[in-house]
Structure formats: C-alpha cells, structure tokens
C-alpha cells in the first residue's frame, strides 16, 4: 500500500512536497519507469498522460483528485475487502433480469431460459483458467490483463498478440480469451 498521509496536508509544507516526490518515484518504479504517466491531480483526474515532472507540478499546484483513493493506475494493488458491499451474484442477476425486462420483446416465459443462461455465464466466468489453477479464474485473469492493457496503453493488436502467446504458454485446455474481439 502506498503512503497517502501527505495528500490532505497543506500543499506548501515540506511533508506534502516530499510525499508528492515519493509518489512520483514509487509510481515510476511500479510502472516500469515510463516516459509519461497518468496525472492524478484534481484537474487531470487520471485522464491525461503527462511527463513525470509535470505530474509532480500538477499534484503540488492542484492537489490529488480526492476520489482517487486506490492508486491502481500507479501500481497500487487492489485488495478486495471481505466486508466490501460489492455486487454479489444475486444482485448482478437482478440487474441482468431488469435489463431484459426493459426489452419490449421480453416475455415472462423467457425467465427459465434466462435463469439457465445466467447460471451458465456465472459458471463460465468462475471457471478455473486451466485444470489445477487455483489463483485465477477466466474472469479474474482477463480483468488482470485488461488492467495492464489500460495502464500501459496497449493497442488491441498488441493485446491480442499477448493473449495468443499466453494462451499457448498455458497448459491445455485453458479458457483464456484469445482475442478482444
């Protein structure tokens, strides 16, 4: 976890300046020392890549975006909290059904088919990446890879190439997607 105690300090204090400098150093290391990184200042809000010196200036002048609390764009790991009130399968299913009910062609008789389709999709997402793999599911692996794709601004073409190579490296059979299309 990255130190964030400095972000709420007055931006002219030495502690804030040191914290901002350390943030740049740690983020650069976490990201593999890229030429540019996403700027987390209040104005850029992680929507614009800037050179490290500019990111530092923006953080000091504008402050860090207060809604950016898990610094995943800068290498901080997302730790799933057991007590987090995230969407569970039942809630996700309710959203799925609600979406279908807004469809003009939805019929109540389609409900059992949707139940089966939903169960199949959940089972598919939760399937192990390959036999014996306990660390990644189909869904968690593709989310982890898409996170890297986003952080490093990979093109779809390069990402597809990576998916093909990784799929070939994994034991067969595996359920890793082979393309973004």
C-alpha positions as CSV (number, residue, x, y, z in Angstrom):
1,X,0.0,0.0,0.0
2,X,1.3,3.4,-0.9
3,X,1.6,6.2,1.7
4,X,-1.2,8.6,1.3
5,X,-0.9,10.5,4.5
6,X,0.5,13.6,2.8
7,X,-2.3,14.2,0.3
8,X,-4.5,16.0,2.8
9,X,-1.7,18.3,4.1
10,X,-1.2,21.9,3.1
11,X,0.5,21.7,-0.3
12,X,3.2,24.2,0.7
13,X,4.5,22.1,3.5
14,X,7.7,20.1,3.2
15,X,5.8,16.9,4.1
16,X,3.5,17.4,1.2
17,X,6.3,18.1,-1.2
18,X,8.3,15.0,0.0
19,X,5.1,12.9,-0.3
20,X,4.5,14.1,-3.8
21,X,8.1,13.4,-4.8
22,X,8.0,9.9,-3.2
23,X,4.7,9.2,-5.0
24,X,6.3,10.0,-8.4
25,X,9.4,7.8,-7.6
26,X,7.3,4.9,-6.4
27,X,4.7,5.1,-9.2
28,X,7.5,5.3,-11.8
29,X,9.2,2.2,-10.4
30,X,5.8,0.4,-10.2
31,X,5.0,1.2,-13.8
32,X,8.5,0.3,-15.2
33,X,9.8,3.9,-15.5
34,X,7.7,5.1,-18.4
35,X,8.3,8.4,-20.1
36,X,4.8,9.5,-19.1
37,X,2.1,8.5,-16.6
38,X,-1.5,9.3,-15.9
39,X,-1.8,12.5,-13.9
40,X,-3.9,12.1,-10.7
41,X,-4.3,15.8,-10.0
42,X,-7.7,17.4,-9.4
43,X,-7.8,18.8,-12.9
44,X,-6.5,15.9,-15.0
45,X,-8.2,13.1,-12.9
46,X,-6.1,10.3,-14.5
47,X,-7.4,11.1,-18.0
48,X,-4.2,12.6,-19.3
49,X,-0.7,11.2,-19.6
50,X,2.0,13.7,-18.6
51,X,5.7,13.7,-18.1
52,X,6.8,12.9,-14.5
53,X,7.9,16.5,-13.8
54,X,4.5,17.8,-15.0
55,X,2.7,15.3,-12.8
56,X,4.7,16.5,-9.8
57,X,3.9,20.1,-10.6
58,X,0.2,19.3,-11.1
59,X,0.0,17.4,-7.8
60,X,1.7,20.3,-5.9
61,X,-0.3,23.1,-7.6
62,X,-3.7,21.4,-7.9
63,X,-3.6,18.6,-5.3
64,X,-4.6,15.0,-5.8
65,X,-8.0,14.1,-7.0
66,X,-9.9,13.2,-3.8
67,X,-11.9,10.5,-5.4
68,X,-8.8,8.6,-6.4
69,X,-8.3,6.5,-3.3
70,X,-6.8,3.3,-4.6
71,X,-3.9,4.3,-6.8
72,X,-4.2,1.4,-9.2
73,X,-3.1,3.5,-12.2
74,X,0.2,4.0,-10.4
75,X,0.9,0.4,-9.4
76,X,-1.1,0.0,-6.1
77,X,-2.7,-3.4,-5.8
78,X,-6.4,-3.6,-5.4
79,X,-7.1,-5.5,-2.3
80,X,-10.6,-6.9,-2.2
81,X,-12.1,-6.4,1.2
82,X,-14.3,-9.2,2.5
83,X,-16.6,-6.7,4.1
84,X,-16.9,-4.7,0.9
85,X,-20.5,-4.3,-0.2
86,X,-19.7,-5.2,-3.8
87,X,-22.2,-6.6,-6.2
88,X,-22.9,-10.3,-5.4
89,X,-24.2,-12.8,-7.9
90,X,-27.8,-12.3,-6.8
91,X,-27.6,-8.6,-7.2
92,X,-25.9,-8.9,-10.6
93,X,-28.6,-11.4,-11.7
94,X,-31.3,-8.9,-10.7
95,X,-29.7,-6.2,-12.8
96,X,-29.4,-8.7,-15.7
97,X,-33.1,-9.6,-15.5
98,X,-34.1,-6.0,-15.1
99,X,-32.3,-5.1,-18.3
100,X,-34.1,-7.9,-20.1
101,X,-37.5,-6.8,-18.8
102,X,-37.0,-3.3,-20.3
103,X,-36.7,-5.1,-23.7
104,X,-40.0,-4.7,-25.5
105,X,-39.8,-8.3,-26.6
106,X,-39.3,-9.8,-23.2
107,X,-41.8,-12.4,-22.1
108,X,-42.2,-13.8,-18.6
109,X,-42.0,-17.3,-20.3
110,X,-38.4,-16.5,-21.2
111,X,-37.5,-16.3,-17.4
112,X,-36.4,-20.0,-17.1
113,X,-34.2,-19.7,-20.2
114,X,-32.6,-16.5,-18.8
115,X,-32.0,-18.3,-15.4
116,X,-30.1,-21.0,-17.2
117,X,-28.2,-18.6,-19.4
118,X,-27.3,-16.5,-16.3
119,X,-26.1,-19.6,-14.4
120,X,-24.0,-20.7,-17.4
121,X,-22.4,-17.2,-17.7
122,X,-21.6,-17.1,-13.9
123,X,-20.1,-20.6,-14.1
124,X,-18.1,-19.8,-17.2
125,X,-16.7,-16.6,-15.5
126,X,-15.8,-18.5,-12.4
127,X,-14.2,-21.5,-14.2
128,X,-10.5,-22.1,-13.4
129,X,-8.1,-20.7,-16.0
130,X,-6.9,-24.3,-16.6
131,X,-7.1,-27.6,-14.7
132,X,-5.3,-27.3,-11.4
133,X,-5.1,-23.5,-11.4
134,X,-6.4,-22.1,-8.1
135,X,-5.1,-18.5,-8.4
136,X,-7.0,-17.3,-11.5
137,X,-10.5,-17.8,-13.0
138,X,-11.4,-16.9,-16.5
139,X,-12.8,-13.6,-15.3
140,X,-10.1,-12.7,-12.9
141,X,-7.4,-13.4,-15.4
142,X,-8.9,-11.3,-18.2
143,X,-9.6,-8.4,-15.7
144,X,-5.9,-8.5,-14.6
145,X,-4.7,-8.5,-18.2
146,X,-7.1,-5.7,-19.2
147,X,-5.8,-3.7,-16.2
148,X,-2.3,-4.0,-17.6
149,X,-3.6,-3.1,-21.1
150,X,-5.1,0.1,-19.8
151,X,-2.2,1.1,-17.6
152,X,0.3,0.6,-20.4
153,X,-1.9,1.9,-23.2
154,X,-1.5,-1.3,-25.3
155,X,-3.3,-1.3,-28.6
156,X,-5.9,-4.0,-29.3
157,X,-3.5,-5.6,-31.8
158,X,-0.6,-5.9,-29.4
159,X,-3.0,-7.1,-26.6
160,X,-4.4,-9.8,-29.0
161,X,-0.8,-10.9,-29.7
162,X,-0.1,-11.1,-26.0
163,X,-3.3,-13.2,-25.4
164,X,-2.3,-15.6,-28.1
165,X,1.2,-16.1,-26.6
166,X,-0.1,-16.5,-23.0
167,X,-2.8,-19.0,-24.2
168,X,-0.1,-21.0,-25.9
169,X,2.1,-20.9,-22.8
170,X,-0.7,-22.2,-20.5
171,X,-1.4,-25.9,-20.2
172,X,-4.2,-27.2,-22.5
173,X,-7.0,-27.0,-22.2
174,X,-7.3,-23.4,-20.9
175,X,-10.1,-20.9,-21.0
176,X,-8.1,-17.7,-21.6
177,X,-9.7,-15.5,-24.2
178,X,-7.6,-15.4,-27.4
179,X,-8.8,-12.1,-28.7
180,X,-10.5,-8.9,-27.6
181,X,-13.0,-9.3,-30.4
